[in-house]
Amino acid sequence: MGPTSNFGPVVRDLRAVRGWSQEKLAEMAGLDRSYIGEIERGDAVPSLITAQKLARALQTRLSELIARCECVRGPSPD
């Protein structure tokens, strides 16, 4: 699992910690709620501009958001 596939779950976790719905995050980021769902499920990979909007809405730096994606570990290949 790479940083791209981890992006959605990281966004979902940060949103949940804040107690926000997808609709609230979408409103804060200026995005459509259905697109937030696609990102969180991994059905869509956001552009750099969209990732920046999400980071700002989640009150974190884009670099921190990306770093969290890199830290998420999946099963180790054997």
C-alpha angles and dihedrals in degrees: 000000000000133000092270094057090044094054096085097049091046091052090047092050093048090048092049092049087058091048091239128149120226086254092056092049091047090052093048092048097040092242136123117268093230090056090054088054091050091051093048092050092047092244091121133037110211124228119245090260092052092047088053091051090051092048092051092047090049089050095240136109119262090237090056091049091052091045090055089053091053092050096055109101127204126193112312115246114244 
